[in-house]
Amino acid sequence: MTIADLPVREESQHVSTVDAVADVPPGFVRLTREQPNFLDLCQTIYYNEQLGILAARVEAIHLNPGGIAHGGFLATLADTALGIALKREQAAGVPAGVTAHLSVDYCAPARAGAWVEAHTVIERMGGRLSHTSCRLMQGDTLIAMARGMFISARP
């Protein structure tokens, strides 16, 4: 079997498993960007600017064949949260960094309907390298831990 043999799912078949408005905690708004990008495919990512927390509602489209959140989706959530946290801490006009390294340890499954929050810490910011960490939480349950290293462009 090749990738060409796999069935193609029409866009209209991507059905939300939750009410996108009523099921989002207060203070969180849908993360949007000026230009379309990869995160648009993730669909249900939200941000609370006051708390600096990125979160996602796990939906059917995010699940692996085992019925739990795909590790790649959780890694994307952590990587995005770390990048946003780092950008918040950088001075205006400082070039944005890109991920140089990301490691993720998966600790517990997240199922469809789960609200997963990314709690970030900037461990160290240097000249060009910054070290970060993130805990993906579903309530009091640790879903995953991530550590990232970001590198910024030369000024």
RAWOUR-V173820 format. One line per field, one symbol per residue. psi: psi as a letter, one per 20 degrees, with the letter a starting at -180 (. if undefined). A space follows every 50 residues. Layout:
BEGIN
psi = ???
END
This chain:
BEGIN
psi = prhhiqqppqhiinpqirohghjpqqipqppqqhqqahhhhhglpqpohg ikpqrqoprhiiqriijrpphhghhggggggggggghhiqqpipqqrqph ppqppphqqprpiqopqooqpogppbgipqprqqoopncjpogqpqpqpq pqqp.
END
